[in-house]
C-alpha cells in the first residue's frame, strides 16, 4: 500500500506517527502525480473556491491496471471497504 499527498515529508511523517500508519507515503510537492491522476481540482473551502487534492483512492492490481476508484473519500469505514475490494481481486 502506498499513500501520496502534496504535503511535505515532515508533515507526512507527523501524520503517519499520529495515526500509527506503517505504509509508504510519496511526497508530491510539485503536484505532478495529483495532476496526472486528475485529482487536483477546484474545491469549496468555507465558501471560497480553492485548488486542492480531492481525496481519492485508486486500487491498482498486480498488472498495474486501475481495478477500482473511490472519489471524495471519507475516512470512516473506508479502509475496510478497500480491504474487501482487495480481497475480492485475489
C-alpha positions in Angstrom: 0.0 0.0 0.0 1.3 3.5 -0.9 -0.2 6.8 0.0 0.6 10.1 -1.7 0.0 13.7 -0.8 1.2 17.1 -1.7 2.3 17.6 1.9 5.9 17.9 2.9 7.8 14.9 4.0 7.8 16.3 7.6 4.0 16.7 7.5 3.6 13.2 6.2 5.9 11.8 8.9 3.8 13.5 11.6 0.6 12.2 10.0 1.9 8.6 9.9 3.1 8.8 13.5 -0.2 10.4 14.7 -2.3 7.7 13.1 0.1 4.8 13.5 0.4 4.1 9.8 3.2 1.9 8.6 2.9 2.2 4.8 5.0 4.4 2.5 3.9 7.9 1.5 5.0 9.6 -1.7 5.7 13.3 -1.5 4.1 15.1 -4.4 5.0 18.7 -3.6 5.2 19.6 -7.3 1.7 18.2 -7.8 2.7 16.1 -10.8 1.0 12.9 -9.5 -2.3 14.6 -8.5 -2.5 16.3 -11.8 -1.7 13.1 -13.8 -4.4 11.2 -11.9 -6.8 14.2 -12.3 -7.5 14.6 -8.6 -6.2 18.2 -8.3 -9.4 20.1 -8.5 -11.3 23.2 -7.6 -12.9 22.8 -4.2 -15.1 24.8 -1.9 -13.5 25.5 1.4 -15.5 27.6 3.9 -17.4 29.2 1.0 -14.2 30.0 -1.0 -13.1 28.3 -4.2 -9.6 26.9 -3.9 -7.4 24.3 -5.7 -6.7 21.2 -3.8 -6.4 17.5 -3.9 -9.7 15.6 -3.9 -9.3 12.7 -1.6 -9.3 9.7 -3.8 -8.3 6.0 -3.6 -7.1 4.0 -6.5 -6.9 0.2 -6.2 -4.2 -0.9 -8.6 -4.0 -4.6 -9.5 -0.9 -6.8 -9.9 -0.8 -5.9 -13.6 -0.7 -2.2 -12.9 -4.2 -1.5 -14.1 -6.6 0.5 -12.0 -9.1 -2.0 -10.7 -11.3 0.4 -8.8 -11.6 4.1 -7.9 -13.2 5.8 -4.8 -13.7 9.5 -5.1 -14.4 12.1 -2.4 -13.4 9.6 0.2 -14.5 9.9 3.8 -12.1 8.2 6.2 -14.7 6.4 8.4 -15.1 2.8 7.2 -13.1 3.4 4.0 -10.1 1.1 5.0 -12.5 -1.8 5.5 -14.2 -1.2 2.1 -10.8 -1.1 0.3 -9.6 -4.2 2.1 -12.8 -6.1 1.0 -12.2 -5.0 -2.6 -8.6 -6.0 -2.4 -9.5 -9.4 -1.1 -12.1 -9.8 -4.0 -9.3 -9.2 -6.5 -7.5 -12.4 -5.5 
